[in-house]
Amino acid sequence: MASALGTVSAIERKLAALRLGDEGSRLRTNVMTHIAWVPEQWVEAAEDVLAGLEDRHPSRTIVLFPESDGEGLEGKVESESFPTSLGLMICTDTIRIRLHGTSAEHPASVVEPLLVSDLPVFLRWRGAPPFGDPAFEELIEVADRLILDSTEWPGLPAPYARVAEIFDRITISDIAWARTSRWRPMLASLWPQIATVKRIKVTGTEAQAHLLAGWLRSRLRRPIGLEHEPSDKLVGVELDGDPAPFPPGDPPFPADLLSDELDKLTRDPVYEAAVLAAVT
């Protein structure tokens, strides 16, 4: 049972008690620390994705729920078990913390004592990042990789310029970019005909449209016009008015997208070039 905990020390004691209580029957395994910053409007979507990850990435997961009212924090620690072929149970811990007032403004002091030593730290930021905000700045200093989804952002493509400003500070993944992964190889296969394209039309989300246009501009190294037809998923691309072939396979589920990004540690220069070209 999860219990309410009011300090970081109390959370640490709870984690220690869970480890001692296993008595060797369950193997506590971590390959990373996964931090999720989840404002109120993203709670349901975030919980659905976390449930879908289950045993794919044994990790210490720290879910932060920022709240402007009150002070201090309220934490809960939950343990999940998954069977192995050796008959042992792999256990992972999920720590959910409601951050109030100054705790929400300065979350690093809450997170840092809970990190697993010598393991990579991934930060999943739901919604538009508040670039320059103390909470955002503190957490990207703590993390090794920042996972965003620019589908969730208003005012595109302008925010991509702010993303480009932090490329040298932290490795970045964008789930909106990952959702174009089936389309980019298909479009590249149209070479050399695609070399002369002047305009691309994308039926999909605004993020997918700007990222595909940026990708094409960066690959061809010249201006490419963009027309966007809104859709909640990427369902079509036209090049100078001609429909491109539909790529094989099915779109991945949200949990699959996040799972794939949690497997990556290095920078993606093709994505970075597409972001830069999306705002030029």
LINBELZI-V250320 format. One line per field, one symbol per residue. burial: b if it has 9 or more other ideal C-beta (glycine too) atoms within 8 Angstrom, else e. Layout:
burial = ???
This chain:
burial = eeeebeebebbbebbeebeeebeeebebebebbbbbbbbeebbebbebbbebbeeebebbbbbbbbbeeeeebbbbbbbbebebeeebbbbbbbbbbbbbbebbebbbebbeebbeeebebbbbbbbebeeeeebbbbbbebbebbbbbbbebeebbebbbbbbebbeebbbbbbbbbbbebbbbbbbebeeebeebebbbbbbbbbbbbbbbbbbbbebeeebebbbbebeebebbbbeeeebeeeeeeebebbbbbbbbbebeeebeebbbbbbbbbe
